[in-house]
């Protein structure tokens, strides 16, 4: 299937050649540690400050647009920058190079984990990693809370979101939809006109159909002709790709609930280990889905099925990102000025604070306690720890990780290595 090329994409800034763009985004992909904030900062330095390939206003408008989309905003921003500079080919190069280095590393780590993860020494290593993950998620919660919860209404949204997930176990997609609807309906202000720099739109319908076909065609084929773990993975992570608003942490709570409690693909400890490994690799944090897909395939049929499952997971996670960007990029200068869309995003971000709080408690409980139980009272279903199963080593390690990350501000990769060693020592 031929991929349509968008026209009129040429930036009014000094643009690169395709080999230059490839070299720069290969460098960005290999150095993109530290989550979306660090990744976006790296791209800003490389593309706006150092090379002057994009101007400040266009970069910020593109970032705002990417934050409105499901999926990893940093990867989508890289795709947009490549598209803006060198069309669809540039977008494919930039977006792919942002993902490929981390995906290769996660594949190797997942294979090693599947082979040796049950060895006592490895389990001791991951005890320190799990304790660190709890602190990392709490840091993400604090950062997002400071940015998102600026009004009583936003605090209320976060509290209702947490209660809906923790006590009522409502579906994550429903919570996001309700928050977005509330923000859209309560928005104030008139649209801000954007007239400069709007590129030619090209054949938007054909672009959308082409990329939707590239995404959903393999999913339909697996569903029709290979009704097994690969089809289940393709369907599940395709649904996840539509619902990943607010970053990877937001959707991890729902993903953990589904793959651990509902589908039984992973244990709680494996889910926490997956996030810990994803934190150590470059690229978007949503690569944790690749780790989950690999382990699900390995459990169902060994190494080769695991590799196939990881590739299917990558396909249905990231091809939708190209769909959103290549379809919507020509309209970025117009869409960025609509206050209702921004208000919907703000409401979703506030709800995501509650989602991440639920995730933080889920992680902390499974790390610090060996056993959990569910208490039911009418419509409420509360997961609570069994206090006799408290594991003091995990609490000690979490405290040490907090000192190193929060108090001393040590780099996360260094802390993960040290905490893994501390887990073995304890």
N, C-alpha and C positions, 0 to 999 in steps of 0.2 A: 504494500500500500504506500503510495507516494505521500510524502509529508509536504504540505503546502508551505511555500516560503512567504513570509510577510514582507510587504514592500513599505517603503517610506520610513524605515527604522533608523536611518543614519542619524547619529547624534550631531548636534551643532557644535560640539566640542571636538578637539583633536582626537580622532579615533585610532585604534590599533589595527594592525594586520591580524589575520586569524592566528598565525603562529605566535605572535606576541600575546594575544588574548589567551591562547592555550597555556603558555608558560606562566602567566600571571595567575590564572585560576587553578592550575596544578599546584602552584605554591600556596594559594589560599586553602585549597582542599587539604593539603598536608599539614598546615599550621592551624586549622580551625578547631582548636581545643577550647574548652571553657564555656560551652553553651551559646545560645543565640546572641546574647549581649556582646560577648567577646568576638564572636564571628562577624557580627554586623560592624563592630568597630574596626576589625581588621579590613573588611571590604571598603569601609569608608576611607581608611588611610591609604589603601592601595589604589582605589578608583577615583576618589575625589581629591584628596590632598596631594598624593605623590605624582599621579599620572594625569590628572585633570581630564579623565575620560568622561566623567559625568559631572554636572554641576550640582551644587548643594540642594537646590530646590527640587530638582528632578529625583535625586537620591531619596530625599525625605518623602516625596509624594509616592514613590514606588514602595518605600518601606511601609507607609500607612496602608497602601492597597494590599500588600502581602499580609499584613496583620489582620485584614478583614477575611482572609481566605483560610480554609482548613489546610492543615499540613504545616511543615516546618518553614517558618517565615524566612529564615536566613538562606536556605537552599532556594526558595522561590525568588528572593531578592537577587541572588547570584544568577539565576536563570533570566530574570528580567534584564539585568545589566548586560549579560551576553547577547540577549535579543536586541536590546537597544543599540548595541555597538555593531553587531554583525548578523542580525536577522535570526531566523530559526536555527541555522547552523551554529551561530554563536551562543544562542540560548541552550542548545543541547550540549555543547562543549562545556560551558560554564556550569550548568546544573549538574551534569554527570561528574565532572571533576571535583565538585564539592562533596559528592557522595562516595565515589569509588574508593579513595584511600581508606576511609573509615570502614566501609563495607568489607573490604578485603581483610582488614585486621579483625573485625568482629567475626568473620567466617572462621579464621584460624583459631581465635579464642573460644568460639563455640565448639569447634571440633575437639580442642584440648579439654574443655570442660566436660563434654559428653564422655570423653575417654577416661579422665582422671578425677572428675568432680566428686566421686564417692570415697576417694582415698582420705583417711583421717587427717593427714598433713594438709591436704588441699582444703578440707573442711575448716581446719583451724585458720588457714590463710583467709578464707572468706568470712570468718567471723568478724575479723577486723574490717574487712571491706563493707560488710552489712552495717556495722555500727557507724561507719563513715557516711554511708548512703542516707541514714536517718538524719544526720546533721546537714547533709547537702540539701535534702528535700525541705527541711525546716528553714534553711537559708533562702531557698527559692520562694518559700511561702512568705517570709519576712520582706523580701525585695518586692514581690508583686503586691503584697498588702499595702506597703507604703505608697506605691504608685497608683493603685486602683481604688483604695477605700478612702476617698476624700470627702464624702458626704454621708449623712445618716442613711440615705436610701441605698447607697452602695454597701454599707455595713450590713444593712438588713438583707440585701440580696445574697451576700456571702454567708450570713447565718442561715438563711432559708435553704440555700444550696447545700450547706453542710448537713443540716438536719434532714433534708430530703434524701440524701445519700446514706447517711449513717443510720438514721432511725427508721426511715420509711423504705429504704432500698429502692427508691424510684430509679428508672433508667436514666443514665447519663445523657443520652440524646434529648430526652424530654426536658431535662433541667436546662440544657443549653438553649433549646428552642424557646422555652418560656422566658428566659433571661433576655434573649435577643428581641423577642416580641415586645417585652416591657420597655426595653431601651428605645426601640424604634417608635413605639406609640407615644412615649413621653418626651421625645426629642424636642428641642427648641432651637429657633434660628432658621434663617433662610439659606438656601444653597449658595455657595461661593462660586462665582463663575471662574472657569479655567479656560483660557483661550489660547495661550501660547504653547507652541511645541507639540500640538496634537498630531501624531503621525497618521499616515494613510491607513485605513482600517483593513484593507484587503478583503478577502472572502471569509468573514468571521464564521458563518455557518459551516462552511467546508472545513475550516480549521477545527472547530468544535467537534464535528462528526468524525473527523480523522483521528483525533486524539482520544475521543471517547471509544472509538472502535479499537484502537491499539490497547487501551486499558481493559475494556470489558470483553473484547473478543476472546482472549485466552481464558478469562474467567468463565465465560459461557461454555467454551470447549471442555474445560476441566469438569464443569458441572454436568455436562451431557455425556461425556465419554470416560471420565475417570472419577466416578463418585466415591472418593475416599478422602484421605487426609489432605491431599493437595487441593481438592475442590473446597473442602472446609476452610482451609487456610486462605485460599483466594477470596472466598466470599466474606470471611470474617474481617480480613485486613482491608478489603475494598470498602466495607462499611466503616471501618476505622478511619480510612483516608478522607471520608466525607465529614467526619465528626471531630477531627483533631483541631479544635479551636483552642486558643490560649496556650499553645505549646505542648510539648510531650508530657510534662508533669500532669497536666489537666486530664489527659486521657488515660494515664497509667492506672488510675484507680479503677476505672471501668474495665480496662484491659486485664488487669490483675484479677478482678472479680470473675470475668468471663473465662480466662484461660486456666485459672486455678480452681475456682469453685464450681463453675458450670461445665467446662469441657475436660478438665483434668489433664491438660497438656503439660503443666508444670506444677511443682509444689510451691508453697509460699517462699521457702528459702531460695529456690531456683529463680523465682521472679525477682527477688531482691538482688541476688547475684547478677542477674542479667542487667539490671540498672547500674550496678557498680562497675561492671565491665564496660558498658556503653559510656560511662562517665570518663573512662580512661582513654578513649579513642577520639581521633578527629572526626569532624562531620556532625550532622544533626543527631541529637539525642534520640530521635525517633528510630534510629538504627537498632534500638533495643527490640523492635519488632522482628528484625532479622534473627536475632538470637533466639527469641521465642519460637519463631517458625522452625528454626534448625532443630531445637530440642524436641518440638512436637513431632517433626518428621523422624528424628532419630528414635524416639520412643515407639513410633509406629512401624519402622522398617529398617533401621540401621543407617549407615553413613550416607549412602548414595541417595536414599529418599530424603535424608536430612538436608543434603546439599540442594536437591531439587526444591524442597520446601523453602529453604532460605532464598533461592532465586525467585520463586513465585512471590514470596513476601516482599522482596525488594521491588519487583515489578509493580505490584498493585499498590504499594505505598508511594512510589515516586512518579510513576507515569501520570497519575492524576495531577501532580504539581505542574507538569508541563502543559496539561490541558488547561488548568486555571490561568496560567501565565500567558500562553500563546493566544488564548481566546480573549482574555481581558486586558492584556498589555496596551493595545491601541487606545483603550478608553481610560487609562489611568488618570490622565490630566483632568478628565471630566468627573470621574467617580469620586476622586479625592475631595471634591468640594461639597458633597452632600452630607449635611449634619445628621440626618437620620441613620445613615450607615455607621457613622462614627459613634453615635449614641448607642446603637445596637452592640457595637464592638466593646464599648466601655462597660455596658451591662454584663456582657458575657465574661469580660475580664474580671469583674467583681464576683460573679458566680464561680469563676474558676478558683478564686481564693478559697472558697468553701470546699471545692473539690480537692484542692491540694492539701487542705487541712485534714480531710478524710484520708487521703493517701498517706500523709505523715503519720497519723495514728495507726493506720493499718501496718505500715512498715515497722514502726516502733514496737507495736505489740508483738509482732511475729519475731522480732529480733530479741526482745527482752524477756519473752515468756515462751516456755516450751509448749504450752497448751492454752487454747482459747475456747470459750463456750458462747452460746447464743442465748440471751434472755428475751423472752417474748412477753409483751404486755399489750394486749389488744392489737392495734395496727402497728405498734412499734416492735422492731426486732434489733436488739442491741448486742453487738459482739463485745464481750468483756474478757479480760485475762483471768486465768486461774492463778491466783496469787502464790500458791504453793509451788508453781513451776517457774518462778522468777529465776533468771540467770544473771548473777552479779557480774560475771566476766563481761557480758555484753554491755551492761551499764557502765562499767569502768572504761571500756574501749570507746563508747560513745562520748563520755566526758572528755577523754583524752583527745578525740577527734575534734570536739568543739573548741578545746583550747588551741589546737594547732590551726584550725581553719578560721575561727572567729576571732580569737584573742591575738594570735601571732600572725594571722593572714598568710600562712604558708600556701604554696601552690597545691591544687588538688591532686595532681599526679604524685607529687612527693608524699603527701599525706596518705594517700591510698597505699603506697608501697610500705611506708612506716607502720601503718595500722595493720597491714597484712602480717608483717613481722611480729608486731605486738600480739596479734591473735595466736600465733604459734607459741610465743613466749608464755602467754597465760595458760 
